[in-house]
Amino acid sequence: MKVLKFGGSSLADADQFKKVKDIAFSSDDRQYVVVSAPGKGVRSNHKVTDLLLMCYQLASHDLNFNEVYEIIENTYCEIARDLKLETDVKSILKEIYKQIQNGATKDFTASRGEYLNAILLSDYLGWNFVDSKDIIFFKNGELDEEKTDISISKVLREKPYSVIPGFYGIDENGKIKTFSRGGSDITGSLVANALKADIYENWTDVSGFLVADPKIVENSKTIEYITYRELRELSYMGAPVLHEDSIVPVKKNGIPINIRNTNSPKDDGTTIISSYDSKKTSSKVTGIAGKHGFSVITIEKTFMNSEFGFFRKIMSVLETNEVPIEHMPSSIDTVSLIVETGKIVNKLDKIIEEIKIYTNPKSISVEHGISLIAIVGKGMVNSKGTSGKIFTALGNSDVNIRMISQGSSELNIIIGVQDKDFERSIRAIYNAFY
């Protein structure tokens, strides 16, 4: 049995609804569909959720939001008209308008995009509509996992072939509560986990994840398989992947997530799994990702590695100033602190002065304009020559490496380069392995 989730671009207009129907009806084991609100498409440059939030903002200041709401109305009315649906969409839209006008909460207002899209799709497919407020529960602002799991299993097992709106549930006071943006991925994952699905298909507008950013590497290859851990590493380094929290529910039971393309359904996409045999992978590197905006604070002091409490003192300075450390490579007499530049704005002089007071270093230097690049791959574990291949590729491309860090798990290698070398570095590494 499969649980499907369709993103906003997959349900932006009537033409996209038709593609979704073809996919849902192509196999009897596709029994549950979770939907997002309509996103940007051929006919609209607006995301419905963004428009709803604009309506809420205007209404909260007693301002007229008719013009914005009209765009929302047109989006849904066009879908209903083009698909010849029986749903009285105008009445539902009128009621939502009144609720926003009368002071509906921000979460309630934002959730109506998914709510109405699910009603329309259930009408179009001829499937059941199950409101997320009846199966997903929050308590004290957090997801009530146990109650939600039991409820989803009980309600949906009795209603195969159902459409469920993503993104929201209900709190202990009976009010609509949303996940963070992109939360429809979480809803799909919760449904898949509770029903012990064989696979969770996440349909979007791309055929899976790419090894590298296509804006940097032209015709970048698609990642066929990736583990949850590899995905987390790439996501942390800025790769556009799934909502991080959406991985957690299915990971518990090892349910694979298949990222598919609604506009190209025959493509295999990317499958996220618990593990795979790294010896059988064609490349040692699964993905390459990076981001800008880092600074390096280098502290030098003779025999600092033998000075008791030296690193703790440095950490306490950064902790006091609320600056997290991304990486901390060190040698016998130096340690480099890699931090986000934005986190030390207006604090740098204070931080340097406190480090001087606490540690009495020989020198402290600061370099801005550093980018971090993560080379991730389970296939790198116990594989000889991977680091050498990376460094050779960068050297041949005339890139000066400013920092190197590799965890004991050998799952990833982090390198620091100057911003000007960022894209050249990613291309060089990609070409070395692909």
URQUIFEN-V702519 format. One record per residue. N is the residue number from 1. RES is the residue in one letter. D_LAST is the distance of its C-alpha to the last C-alpha in whole Angstrom. Layout:
BEGIN
N	RES	D_LAST
N	RES	D_LAST
END
This chain:
BEGIN
1	M	35
2	K	33
3	V	33
4	L	32
5	K	31
6	F	31
7	G	30
8	G	32
9	S	30
10	S	31
11	L	34
12	A	35
13	D	38
14	A	39
15	D	36
16	Q	34
17	F	37
18	K	37
19	K	33
20	V	34
21	K	37
22	D	35
23	I	32
24	A	35
25	F	37
26	S	34
27	S	35
28	D	38
29	D	36
30	R	35
31	Q	38
32	Y	37
33	V	36
34	V	36
35	V	36
36	S	35
37	A	37
38	P	36
39	G	34
40	K	33
41	G	33
42	V	34
43	R	38
44	S	37
45	N	36
46	H	37
47	K	36
48	V	39
49	T	39
50	D	39
51	L	42
52	L	44
53	L	43
54	M	45
55	C	48
56	Y	48
57	Q	48
58	L	51
59	A	53
60	S	53
61	H	55
62	D	57
63	L	55
64	N	55
65	F	52
66	N	53
67	E	50
68	V	47
69	Y	48
70	E	49
71	I	45
72	I	45
73	E	48
74	N	46
75	T	43
76	Y	44
77	C	47
78	E	45
79	I	43
80	A	46
81	R	48
82	D	45
83	L	45
84	K	48
85	L	48
86	E	52
87	T	51
88	D	53
89	V	50
90	K	53
91	S	55
92	I	52
93	L	51
94	K	54
95	E	55
96	I	52
97	Y	53
98	K	56
99	Q	54
100	I	52
101	Q	56
102	N	57
103	G	55
104	A	52
105	T	50
106	K	47
107	D	45
108	F	47
109	T	46
110	A	43
111	S	43
112	R	44
113	G	41
114	E	40
115	Y	43
116	L	44
117	N	41
118	A	41
119	I	45
120	L	44
121	L	41
122	S	43
123	D	46
124	Y	44
125	L	42
126	G	46
127	W	44
128	N	46
129	F	46
130	V	45
131	D	46
132	S	43
133	K	47
134	D	48
135	I	45
136	I	43
137	F	45
138	F	45
139	K	48
140	N	48
141	G	45
142	E	43
143	L	42
144	D	44
145	E	42
146	E	44
147	K	46
148	T	43
149	D	42
150	I	45
151	S	46
152	I	43
153	S	44
154	K	47
155	V	47
156	L	44
157	R	45
158	E	48
159	K	46
160	P	43
161	Y	42
162	S	42
163	V	41
164	I	40
165	P	40
166	G	37
167	F	37
168	Y	41
169	G	44
170	I	47
171	D	49
172	E	52
173	N	54
174	G	53
175	K	51
176	I	47
177	K	45
178	T	41
179	F	38
180	S	36
181	R	34
182	G	31
183	G	34
184	S	34
185	D	30
186	I	33
187	T	35
188	G	33
189	S	32
190	L	36
191	V	37
192	A	34
193	N	35
194	A	39
195	L	39
196	K	36
197	A	34
198	D	32
199	I	29
200	Y	29
201	E	27
202	N	26
203	W	26
204	T	25
205	D	24
206	V	20
207	S	19
208	G	17
209	F	15
210	L	12
211	V	9
212	A	11
213	D	14
214	P	14
215	K	17
216	I	14
217	V	11
218	E	12
219	N	11
220	S	9
221	K	8
222	T	11
223	I	12
224	E	14
225	Y	16
226	I	16
227	T	19
228	Y	22
229	R	22
230	E	18
231	L	19
232	R	22
233	E	20
234	L	18
235	S	21
236	Y	23
237	M	20
238	G	21
239	A	18
240	P	20
241	V	21
242	L	24
243	H	27
244	E	27
245	D	30
246	S	29
247	I	27
248	V	30
249	P	33
250	V	31
251	K	29
252	K	33
253	N	33
254	G	29
255	I	29
256	P	25
257	I	24
258	N	23
259	I	22
260	R	23
261	N	23
262	T	27
263	N	26
264	S	24
265	P	25
266	K	24
267	D	20
268	D	19
269	G	18
270	T	17
271	T	19
272	I	20
273	I	22
274	S	24
275	S	22
276	Y	20
277	D	19
278	S	16
279	K	17
280	K	16
281	T	12
282	S	9
283	S	7
284	K	10
285	V	9
286	T	10
287	G	11
288	I	11
289	A	15
290	G	18
291	K	21
292	H	24
293	G	27
294	F	28
295	S	30
296	V	31
297	I	34
298	T	35
299	I	38
300	E	39
301	K	42
302	T	43
303	F	43
304	M	42
305	N	40
306	S	43
307	E	45
308	F	46
309	G	45
310	F	43
311	F	40
312	R	42
313	K	44
314	I	41
315	M	39
316	S	43
317	V	43
318	L	40
319	E	41
320	T	44
321	N	42
322	E	40
323	V	37
324	P	34
325	I	32
326	E	28
327	H	28
328	M	30
329	P	29
330	S	32
331	S	33
332	I	37
333	D	38
334	T	36
335	V	34
336	S	32
337	L	32
338	I	29
339	V	31
340	E	30
341	T	32
342	G	34
343	K	36
344	I	37
345	V	39
346	N	43
347	K	42
348	L	41
349	D	44
350	K	46
351	I	43
352	I	43
353	E	47
354	E	46
355	I	44
356	K	46
357	I	49
358	Y	48
359	T	46
360	N	48
361	P	44
362	K	44
363	S	42
364	I	40
365	S	37
366	V	35
367	E	32
368	H	31
369	G	28
370	I	25
371	S	22
372	L	21
373	I	17
374	A	16
375	I	13
376	V	14
377	G	13
378	K	16
379	G	14
380	M	14
381	V	18
382	N	20
383	S	16
384	K	17
385	G	15
386	T	13
387	S	15
388	G	16
389	K	12
390	I	12
391	F	15
392	T	15
393	A	12
394	L	15
395	G	18
396	N	16
397	S	16
398	D	20
399	V	19
400	N	22
401	I	21
402	R	24
403	M	24
404	I	22
405	S	22
406	Q	21
407	G	23
408	S	25
409	S	23
410	E	20
411	L	18
412	N	17
413	I	17
414	I	19
415	I	19
416	G	21
417	V	21
418	Q	24
419	D	23
420	K	23
421	D	20
422	F	18
423	E	16
424	R	15
425	S	14
426	I	12
427	R	10
428	A	10
429	I	9
430	Y	6
431	N	5
432	A	6
433	F	4
434	Y	0
END
